[in-house]
Amino acid sequence: DLESHLQRCQQLSVTVLTDHQDLNNTELKTILSSMAPQQYRIRAKLRTYKPQRLYQSIKLHCSKCNSLQEVPIGDDFDLILQGSSLTAPNMELHNASWYDTVMWTTQDQKRRKIAIHFVKHDEMVQQPEDTLIMIEGGTLKEIWKLTKRFKCVIPVRSTEDDLELLDLSAPFLLKGNIKYYGCKQCSTPKSIKSLSSIAAEQRPSWEPTEIAQVLGIEPLQYVFIMNFTLVDGTGALNAYLFDY
């Protein structure tokens, strides 16, 4: 576990933080006055590290505009879903040429209307593990149940003449236990009908990158970020870890 490892590092008087056994040790004051990029081997203490909690190290990164943002918490997504479920699914948008629709009413007091659109291939719905579905009116709990059975799930809502993605604060796609987000700044969402081009392929893979591309979404990538402050008595160096 990284957190306990870092705590152990802080307890040691000297910690070797880089490997390069073929290089001699270089003092931090020398590195700080040198031009980058160069390769060094150092011996230093770990004075501080951020963030303090490991889960806070996970961010969402847009490779196009280079922005970083926090990973939304599940409650945010649930609120967006609740807002979209206030509008009943548009019956005129059911059973298109490229998807079949099933609709039902929940048995609770709210009597919510839920519509699931099963995207077809060669005019037939594929096996669940190969099928992309779009859902209107579902809760977060219901959507997670569907991700365990179907290959991909896209939350949508009805307009007067088309289905559309939810606000990009919500994931545009769920696959397995992963939520895929799009960059609000760089995305230009296209019509949901664009998905029919993938359904028409010989073997639709329903890969997130391909889905994002046809829907005009610039996908955000999960990245791991930490900031370390290293000291050796001659100076202090901030080291940044950024990895996908």
C-alpha positions in Angstrom: 0.0 0.0 0.0 1.5 3.3 -1.1 0.4 5.3 1.8 2.0 3.1 4.5 5.1 2.9 2.2 5.4 6.7 2.2 5.0 6.8 5.9 7.9 4.4 6.3 10.0 6.5 4.0 9.4 9.5 6.2 10.6 7.6 9.2 14.0 6.7 7.6 16.8 9.1 7.9 18.0 8.6 4.3 16.0 7.0 1.5 17.2 6.1 -2.0 14.3 7.3 -4.2 15.9 6.8 -7.6 17.8 3.8 -8.9 20.4 4.6 -11.6 23.2 2.6 -10.0 25.6 3.6 -12.7 25.4 7.3 -11.6 27.1 9.0 -8.6 24.9 10.7 -6.1 24.2 14.4 -6.9 23.3 17.0 -4.3 19.9 18.7 -4.7 21.5 22.2 -4.8 23.4 21.1 -7.9 20.2 19.7 -9.6 18.3 22.9 -8.7 20.9 25.1 -10.5 21.2 22.8 -13.6 19.3 23.0 -16.8 16.7 20.3 -17.6 16.4 17.6 -18.8 19.2 15.6 -17.2 19.4 12.3 -15.3 20.6 12.1 -11.7 20.8 9.7 -8.8 20.0 11.2 -5.4 19.9 10.3 -1.8 17.3 12.3 0.0 14.6 12.3 2.7 11.0 12.5 1.9 9.8 15.5 3.9 6.2 15.8 2.7 3.9 14.3 0.1 0.5 15.3 -1.2 -2.3 14.4 -1.3 -2.5 12.7 2.1 -5.2 10.2 1.0 -4.4 7.8 -1.8 -7.9 8.1 -3.4 -7.3 11.9 -3.8 -4.5 11.1 -6.2 -6.8 10.0 -8.9 -7.8 12.8 -11.3 -9.4 13.1 -14.7 -7.1 14.5 -17.5 -7.9 15.9 -20.9 -5.1 15.3 -23.3 -6.4 18.0 -25.7 -6.7 21.0 -23.4 -4.4 19.5 -20.7 -7.0 20.3 -18.0 -7.3 18.3 -14.7 -10.4 17.8 -12.7 -11.6 15.9 -9.7 -13.4 12.6 -10.3 -17.1 13.2 -9.6 -18.6 11.4 -6.6 -21.4 8.9 -7.1 -24.0 11.2 -5.5 -23.4 13.8 -8.2 -24.3 11.3 -10.9 -27.3 10.1 -9.0 -28.7 13.7 -8.7 -28.3 14.1 -12.5 -30.1 10.9 -13.1 -32.9 12.0 -10.7 -33.3 15.2 -12.6 -33.4 13.5 -16.0 -36.1 11.0 -14.8 -38.5 13.9 -14.1 -39.2 13.9 -17.8 -41.0 10.8 -19.1 -39.4 9.0 -22.0 -40.7 10.2 -25.4 -42.8 7.3 -26.8 -42.2 8.5 -30.4 -38.5 7.7 -30.0 -39.1 4.0 -29.2 -38.1 1.1 -31.5 -36.0 2.9 -34.2 -34.5 1.0 -37.1 -31.2 0.5 -35.2 -32.5 -0.2 -31.6 -35.4 -2.0 -29.9 -37.1 -0.4 -26.9 -38.5 -2.0 -23.7 -40.4 0.2 -21.2 -41.9 -0.4 -17.8 -43.1 1.5 -14.7 -41.6 1.0 -11.3 -43.7 -0.5 -8.6 -42.7 2.1 -5.9 -44.6 5.2 -5.0 -42.8 7.3 -7.6 -44.0 5.1 -10.5 -41.0 6.0 -12.6 -41.0 5.4 -16.3 -37.9 3.5 -17.4 -37.0 2.9 -21.1 -34.1 0.7 -22.2 -33.1 0.9 -25.9 -31.2 -2.2 -27.1 -28.9 -1.4 -30.0 -29.2 -3.9 -32.8 -26.7 -5.5 -35.2 -27.9 -6.9 -38.5 -31.5 -6.1 -37.3 -31.1 -8.3 -34.3 -30.2 -7.7 -30.7 -26.9 -9.4 -29.8 -26.1 -11.5 -26.8 -26.1 -9.3 -23.6 -22.3 -9.5 -23.2 -22.0 -8.0 -26.7 -24.8 -5.5 -26.5 -24.8 -1.7 -26.0 -27.9 -0.4 -24.3 -29.2 3.2 -23.6 -31.3 3.8 -20.5 -33.8 6.6 -19.7 -35.1 7.2 -16.2 -32.9 4.7 -14.3 -31.3 5.2 -10.9 -27.6 4.7 -10.3 -28.3 1.4 -8.5 -30.3 0.1 -11.5 -27.6 1.2 -14.0 -24.9 -0.6 -12.0 -27.0 -3.8 -12.2 -27.3 -3.4 -16.0 -23.5 -3.0 -16.4 -23.0 -6.4 -14.8 -25.1 -8.0 -17.6 -24.5 -5.9 -20.7 -21.3 -4.8 -22.4 -21.9 -1.0 -22.3 -24.6 1.3 -20.9 -25.2 4.9 -22.0 -27.5 7.1 -19.9 -29.8 9.2 -22.1 -32.8 11.4 -22.1 -35.6 12.2 -24.5 -36.0 15.5 -26.4 -38.9 16.2 -28.8 -37.1 14.6 -31.8 -34.1 12.6 -30.5 -32.3 10.9 -27.7 -29.4 12.8 -26.2 -26.6 12.4 -23.7 -27.0 13.7 -20.2 -24.9 16.7 -19.0 -21.2 15.9 -19.3 -20.9 16.2 -15.6 -22.3 12.6 -15.8 -20.4 9.8 -17.5 -21.3 9.4 -21.1 -20.6 5.6 -20.9 -20.4 2.9 -18.3 -18.6 -0.4 -19.0 -18.1 -3.0 -16.2 -17.3 -1.0 -13.1 -15.7 1.9 -15.0 -17.4 5.3 -15.6 -16.1 7.2 -18.7 -16.3 11.0 -18.7 -16.0 13.6 -21.5 -14.3 17.0 -21.4 -16.9 19.7 -21.3 -14.6 22.2 -22.9 -13.4 20.1 -25.8 -16.4 17.9 -26.6 -19.1 18.7 -29.2 -21.7 16.1 -28.6 -23.3 14.7 -31.7 -26.7 13.0 -32.2 -27.1 9.6 -30.5 -28.0 8.4 -34.0 -24.2 8.5 -34.7 -24.0 5.2 -32.8 -25.8 3.4 -35.6 -22.6 3.6 -37.7 -20.8 1.4 -35.2 -23.8 -1.0 -35.0 -23.5 -1.4 -38.8 -19.9 -2.6 -38.6 -19.2 -6.3 -39.3 -18.2 -6.9 -35.7 -19.2 -4.0 -33.4 -16.6 -3.9 -30.6 -18.3 -1.0 -28.6 -14.9 0.2 -27.4 -15.1 3.4 -25.3 -12.7 5.3 -27.6 -14.7 4.5 -30.7 -18.0 5.4 -29.0 -16.5 8.7 -27.8 -15.3 9.5 -31.3 -18.6 9.0 -33.1 -20.5 10.9 -30.3 -18.1 13.9 -30.6 -16.8 13.4 -27.1 -13.2 14.2 -26.1 -12.6 11.5 -23.4 -11.0 12.2 -20.1 -8.4 9.8 -18.8 -7.9 8.7 -15.3 -4.5 9.7 -14.1 -2.5 9.2 -10.9 -0.8 12.3 -9.5 1.4 12.9 -6.4 3.7 15.7 -5.3 6.8 14.8 -3.1 9.1 17.3 -1.4 12.7 15.8 -1.1 15.5 17.2 1.1 19.1 16.3 1.5 20.5 19.2 3.6 21.6 21.1 0.5 18.2 22.0 -0.8 14.6 21.0 -1.3 13.2 19.6 -4.5 9.6 19.1 -5.5 9.0 15.9 -7.5 5.8 15.3 -9.4 4.4 11.8 -10.3 2.0 11.8 -13.2 1.0 8.5 -14.8 -2.0 6.9 -16.5 
